[in-house]
Amino acid sequence: MTTSLTPQPRSDGKSGGSDPATAPKVARLRVLVLYAFSRCDCRCGMCDIWRETESRALDPAAIAAELSEWRAGGLERVVLSGGESLLHPQPEALFSALAPVPITLLTSGISLARHAENIARSSVDEVILSLDGPDWLHNRIRGRADAFERLQAGVAALRVAAPDLRLSARSTVQAANLAHLRGTVAQARELGLAGISFLAVDAHSGAFNRPAQPAGGDGADLLPDENGLAALACELSALEDAESAAFESGFIAESPEKLRRRLWAHFRAELGLAAHPPLTCNAPWVSAVVESDGRMRPCFFHEPVAMWRPGAMPLLEAFAGPVAQGYRDRLRVADHPTCRRCVCNLNLADS
C-alpha cells in the first residue's frame, strides 16, 4: 500500500486471513486510507472516478476531532488517495488536521505545483505519483494532453519547496502500456524520482467507481490477450537485462521474480490459463479505506462494511464494530474471489 511500510510475510489466508499462532485476535487500525475528495482531474481509461459529478469532501474538523483517538489506537500512517486529494476545497486544513501523523500522498501530479508549499509544511513524508509510461503514453492513458507536463512541473516545485521529500512513481500495467516498462523506468529516472513500483490493472472489482465486472466483462479490454501476455514476458526479460542495477538498488521496488508474479502470472490467471498465484495479506486487520462520504472498506477492493459518521459513529468504533469484525472473522484470504484476484495486497508485520 505504501513504500514506507515495507511488506513482510504474515498471513496464510486461514483463521481470518492471518496466522492464528501470531496474529492478534482484535484488528488494530495502523494504516488509514482516506479518499479525501470524490472527484479527479484525469480521465483514465482504467478508472471511472473522473465520471463522478458530485463533489464530496472529508471534513478536516471531523478528522482533527478524532485524530488523537486514532493515534492512541495505534495509527501509524495515513494514505491520501481517492479521487484526487489535492482537489479538496480545504487542502491546507486537511493537512493540518492530520499532523503530525506521517502521510503518504497518492496523486496524479496534475495539481502538485499549486500545492507544493502546503505539502512542504505538512506531515507528508512521501509522495507517490501515478506514471503510466513515457510522456506521450502517460498523456494518452491519463486522457490529458498536459498530464505529463503538469506532473513534471509539480515535481520541480516540490524539489524547491521540500528538497528532502521522497518522491516515487507507481505505474499501473495494462494492455496499453505493458510493452513500455523500460520506457516507464527511464521516465521515472529522468524525473529524478527515488524509485518506481508496478501494479497490474484492476479490471473487475467495484473499486475506482466502476461496477464490479465478471471475467470477460467491460474491464476485459484493459487486460492483455495471449499475444500481449507474450509481449509482456519479453518486456520483463528485457527490463531485467537493461535495469539489473535498478533492481539491485531498489529503484525498481519489486524483484524480477515478484514483478513476474505480480504482472505476468496475474494476467495469465486472468486469461484463465492458470490459477492465480497465492498471496498473503492482512490488510483488513491492520488498515481501512474510508471514502469521501464516510463509507469504510476493509481494503480498496472489498465492498464497504461500515460507515464513519463524525459525531455519531467514531471511526475507530466503525472499524471495530460488529459488522466489520464479523466480516473479518468470516474472511478467508486464500479462498475469497476478490482476494485471489487482488493486485495490491498488504502485509504488515507486528510493530
Secondary structure, 3 states (H helix, E strand, C coil): CCCCCCCCCCCCCCCCCCCCCCCCCCCCCCEEEEECECCCCCCCCCCCHHHCCCCCECCHHHHHHHHHHHHHCCCCEEEEECCCHHHCCCHHHHHHHHCCCCEEEEECCCCCHHHHHHHHHCCEEEEEEECCCCHHHHHHHHCCCCHHHHHHHHHHHHHHHCCCCEEEEEEEECCCCHHHHHHHHHHHHHCCCCCEEEEECCCCCCCCCCCCCCCCCHHHHHCCCHHHHHHHHHHHHHHHHHCHHHHHHCCECCCHHHHHHHHHHHHHHHCCCCCCCCCCCCHHHHEEEECCCCEEECCCCCCCCEECECCCECHHHHHHCHHHHHHHHHCCCCCCHHHHCCCCCCCCCCC
